[in-house]
Amino acid sequence: MSTYKPGDVILAPVLPGTSWERKVRPAVVISADGGVLVVCPVSSSPSTDMPSKKLELYDFSSGGLDITGESYILLSCCCRVNVRDVIGLKGRLSSEFLQEIKAGFMTTRPGSGQKKST
């Protein structure tokens, strides 16, 4: 079984937005606890009513995404993914960008007082 850590960008079935249907897409690992990952999905369009953060190629320390358009991390759509469901590793984000994501993720938590991130 592979091990993943915060900042890894994986390809896995996730629940994007308010959908109840899992969709295979890139996702950023926020935390890893044993065989369960907390991830934020990546989308080609930003959310219109929830926080999202633009993802650029230079935000990666290694690897990247195989798309040419824009990508956005949906910070308020985090979900759990079992490690055995991960299809593959796409890359790793820089530690600086990961800190920005975690800061944005924390502002989306209940009681944080903020609603939007950049």
C-alpha positions, 0 to 999 in steps of 0.5 A: 500500500502506498503512503501519501502525505499532505501536499500530495496531489492524487487522482481518486474518486471524490465527492465534488461539491454537493454531488452525492456521486463520486467522480474521479478527479485530482485532489490535494491531500490535506491530512493523512491518518492511517489508511484514510486521507482528507482531500480537497478536490481540484476542479476546472472551474472555481466555486461561485459560492464557496472558497476555492484557490487557483492552482498553477503549475509553479505551485508544484515542487514535482509533477503536475496536472495533465491539463492546459486550462485553469485548475482550482482547489475547492477548499470547502468540499473536502472529503475522506478517501481510503488509500486503497481507492487512490488511482495514482500520484500526480505530483507534490505541491511546494511547502509554501503553497501547502501552507497557503491552502491549509490557511484557506482550509482553516478559514472555511471551517465552521466558526472561523468567521471567514467565507472566501479565500483567494 
